[in-house]
Amino acid sequence: MSLAMVVVSLAVVVVAQDVRSSLPPPAANVVVPQRRVFSSVAGGPIRITGVTVGAVIVEQVATTTLDISLENPGPARTEAELVVPVPAGVAVRTFAFEGAAAEPTAQVLPAGQAGQLYNAIVAKARDPALLEFVGAQVIRSSVFPLEAHGKQKVRLTYEQVLSRDGRRIDYELPRTAALDYDIPWDIAVKITSPTPIATVYSPTHALETVRGARGTVSVRTTAESRCVPGSFRLSYLLADEGVTATLLAYPDPDSADAGYFLLLAGLPPAGADTPRTTQPRELTLVIDHSGSMGGGKLDQARAAALQVLEGLAEGESFNIIAYHDSVTTLFAQPVRKAAPSLRGARDFLQRLNPGGGTNLHAALVEALRPPPLAETLPLVLFLTDGLPTTGVTAEVEIRRVATEQNPHQRRVFTFGVGADVNTPLLSSIALETRAQATFILPGEDVEVKVADVFKKLKGPMLTDVALRADTDGALAAPRVRELLPARLPDLFEDDQLVLLGRYHGTAPLAFTLRGTYLGQPREFRLRFDLDSASTRNAFVPRLWASRRIAALIDDIRQMGADPRQAAASSADPRLKELTDEIVRLSTEFGILTEYTAFLAREGTDLAKRDVVRAEALRNFRNRAVATRSGLGAVNQAMNVNAQMQQRVLNNDNRYYDENMNRVAITEVQQVNDLAFFRRGSRWVDSRLATVAEQTPDRVVEWGSPAFAELVARLAHDNRSGSLALAGEILLRVGDQRVLVRGPGAGQ
């Protein structure tokens, strides 16, 4: 910030909850960086152009600095004040702005007086948007200037002691959930702890993570998530011996003893255990050199192979298999990485030339057949750029190799190069073997994509992972169900496990996690109370539903593997059952895909279930079942694979269409733990959207006493954000259909 900026340290101003002294009226322009500028001046010229957030967390104490960039394009000097919704328990450290003015001040208003301020701004601006922050504390500043055609920077710093649950520490930065919020936020957090940090996780924003010195981790939001709406939430786990785990739970409001949970687990970072020896890897590179691999693709594959081999640690082992019509193996069995074996690999790769067909079946059989070296983790990187054309070509038979002819449990990471690959087949092979599929679009560099995957496979820490739910040591499958992913992945250095599921009952949940930890069989017992389950954890059921929908879509896509089954899919009762469940989940949670995007289309009547099912069935038959290769298959594979591994919310339901364009859906709004579908100027609660009778039981006018009562009730249930939607709102409150109308309509 400018040296001319006035900076003063402030004593904390905390107004007691029960004090009812009147607050000064809000300024003509109120800057709420989490929402927008609320102005009672005609034209409302002030704009927020960006927000930079830097948070430093030291031993559970967080210091957060917001730098807010403002612009006044108008012809006259104007004034504004800053209003920042914040979590409970914060204390102001500094407030500053550029230029000379009255001495800057800022105070923390607790929830009671914050509500008074929100109401005053809402009434003055005739805009209900701030209602989503009802129940939160607020920091309110003194008035500061914005010169005509000028820019202003405002800095606010506050401190708080973060909440802790076991070994998990949580940080939150309140922000609006509105999809039309397009102000970029750059958020960076530096965490320092005397106890090593096992993992850092955000369910709301994609992160870039860098580990520094022992006990220090820095994260920042990715470029793609700068304009992602919704509060920024972050949790980190303090490392324990072996696996460190925590549980975030959401109680189902419609059930007294059920809900959803997210189990987050991490491992000690490198250097936390001394000494530590990770399980050595055995790598098999399978390279397609059929005729279609000409034009530079084979050169990229060679370069990728050499880069991967150089990345192996001393003592790790490898082999190379090349295939076209036939299969050629470099070594009779995997060999240790050493200078002579690397020379042999270079010579072998250099002699490969493109030509012939694609015998994918034989190559896969050969990759899975030989026994691995003792005490290694066997990995396969399998590259292909075409459909099977020679040998066994039936998709069902090739899939059977991965499921029934993999005695040594090799992990097969598949790479589809270009668009002429069978994407459901490559996805299935990877999924069945605890691996993942990667698709390299025409024009993308094979070497870069392969290297990116291989970097994540560094240092196997916990492999052959299995989870069992227990109660007092006895198997208790009914307590938890629909776990996703169904088959747990291996965990590598700096990896994390994000497991989602549903639970029943109110007693603590207990799990036994088994696997090979640092090369040795280990068992970890985990126990979690459900006392902290909260509807504020609305991201938990939403992430679960997204993964569940993806798993069901994948089941449908795999139905096309058998041509006879695909031809009969129109009458297949299983396809109808899967479709019904996908539509139900999509509607309830507001999670749409390329197959169900029509649910948000104006004119779609969600109450006409037969009509909705028929359109969804057509989409699944024509796209998911029938489209096996081409760009229209690649986009489906990328969408489904990303959704099956989803760890971060996708608020606007972004996906790739069949031309690989990025598409977003704004006619569905996820607010708090509810979803709303836009129908004209009205937002309809998803719980009512499928009901034919939508005549409201009562109408609540904005600003009336009944409206104030409704705000209070929804705030108690962590649902007041529903009333911030622009337009009429039809929502379910208890067993009533309530229509809210007023100044929000058309804004």
Order of alpha helices (4+ residues) and beta strands (2+ residues): beta-beta-beta-beta-beta-beta-beta-beta-alpha-beta-beta-beta-beta-beta-beta-beta-beta-beta-beta-beta-beta-beta-alpha-beta-beta-beta-alpha-alpha-beta-alpha-beta-alpha-beta-alpha-beta-beta-beta-beta-beta-beta-beta-alpha-alpha-alpha-alpha-alpha-beta-beta-beta-beta-beta-alpha-beta-alpha-beta-beta
